[in-house]
């Protein structure tokens, strides 16, 4: 009997890493907060975000705040995770296309390897997620809304601009500024500064936030995993994605090079049909990791 138990224990010891790795739950590596890694040559670069908590939502006095957004609440991120260091690029996407994992997209100007892929639907974003999961043997996914906002805020409790003064925003992110207004002439309020880009910028062109993540302010909107849910909107305090109610509508977060003042440059939740595509809508990926408890 002891021999049987011993055999089972040995098999579990050797097979457990395989199950964790294959299911994409985690891996044997221990990661430290802020660590940048890449699971394979064709995989996107990822950065580790340490678990924690933050206040989600905007106060009632916030400019441009939708009435239906709900109250400000404390949200708890109970697991350390990794999120894309950058938005998924046109180069990332084209590698997936060549491998037969993603639909071909005709990139419009501006185009280039380091520009974010846009005109991609939620369904197509999940094509990439499935493909990179197969390449890496880890379960990649879109981030939940709460994971996205936690990484975007990076410790800030301000609802707009990550707490930066308006005049400083153009060195932090790519939004509808004086450069874009001069070139495009759209008659809406712009930032009174110039970031040097009319539309999308190559990923990593601006300073990262204090967590080390790039382009969470502006450049392109980003798909997340959550379904539209009237019953949970504005009240949830956990970090997992909502996968119930109207899943034909999915959340997208952030802002873009077309975002103007004051309504759009904030962390508000918004939803689109899963087949929607826009010239300023892309995505970044996420995956679970194991944090080294001996490292900060």
Order of alpha helices (4+ residues) and beta strands (2+ residues): alpha-beta-beta-beta-beta-beta-alpha-alpha-beta-alpha-alpha-beta-beta-beta-beta-beta
